[in-house]
Amino acid sequence: MATFLGIGREGDQDRRRWQKEKPKEVRVMKKKVLVFDPGCSETYRELFERHIPEAESLICDNRDELERYAPETEIAFVSRDCPQEVFDRMPKLEWVQILAAGVEPFVQNAKRFKGIPVSRVVGAFGKYMAEYVFAYLLYFSQNIARVLGAQAERKWDPFPTEHIHKRTMGIMGLGAVGAFLAQKAKGMGMKVVSWDLVPKDVSFADHQYEVERIHDFLQAADYVVVTLPATPQTANVINRDFLRAMKKTAYLVNISRGALLDEKALVEALKGNEIAGAVLDVVKEEPLSPDSQLWDCPNLVISPHISGPSLPEDMVEVFKENFSRYVKRQPLLGLVDFERGF
């Protein structure tokens, strides 16, 4: 009688032998990922379980939990304000993913990360920061403050408004955020000019000014939007000479870092009507002191660093892509260049 695997006496023997000799399942060890973004713990726990089951998340809300999990941490997935000293107690650390675009605390402590790749978030903030910028461009061009003031007084007050599609946006820094913003500005019918420390090949900028022609760039722009990284080269780049080179009818919008701005110079420019107005989402020392002269400046809007939120869903999406690259030994996105400072 013919037999084959699974049928007949000989088949039973074959099946028992196969079951005895079949290879054992190889258990893949999960990478231990320390997660530090206080206030979002449960959200990250759920997102990691759903989207990155290959990782074992070590969720931390405070310094004590950081210290507890540090010795077993293989990958750190942390906010930019994570205490730097804790990395000295991570002997197994293989990679750091920062939940931000700005990485100044890590650059200042570069020696701690010698031989350890550190990556920042690239490409997740443009959509939010573009909305922020256009909200305030329209706030000023439509003179919304005047509208609300008249409404509060129950006053009918017609007046001519400006239109941003007839204006020029000047973007300082054509990284991921600056490039996204340039595209949206073109979509709004605006002319776009740019300035950067390193020339970029950007087709949607009508003109890109060389480094030495920053004054020409400023004279061309009706709205100067700053998206440069904070480095020694860009410290206080927005100074008295910078502000005096701007058009008197122009507005400054800083969504980058407070380190780029000479705040005293801006106070003088606004109080002296040297520029039309400004929007600051960032300042040198955050939160801004109640004693700061910036609070009393005319035509200045100050927001509490909210233009580019690090939302857990976005951050996990960035990490998921980089985690896949890491386990495959592929180049990481947003790898920090410590020599350049970002």
Secondary structure, DSSP 8 states (H G I E B T S, - for coil): ---BTTBHHHHHHHHHHHHHHS--------EEEEEE-TT-HHHHHHHHHHH-TTEEEEEE-SHHHHHHHGGG-SEEEE-TTS-GGGGGG-TT--EEEESSS--HHHHHTGGGGTTS-EE---SSSHHHHHHHHHHHHHHHHTTHHHHHHHHHTT---------GGGSEEEEE--SHHHHHHHHHHHHTT-EEEEE-SS----TT-SEEE-GGGHHHHHHH-SEEEE-----TTTTT-BSHHHHHHS-TT-EEEE-S-GGGB-HHHHHHHHHTTSSSEEEES--SSSS--TT-GGGG-TTEEE--S-SS---HHHHHHHHHHHHHHHHTT---TTB--TTTT-
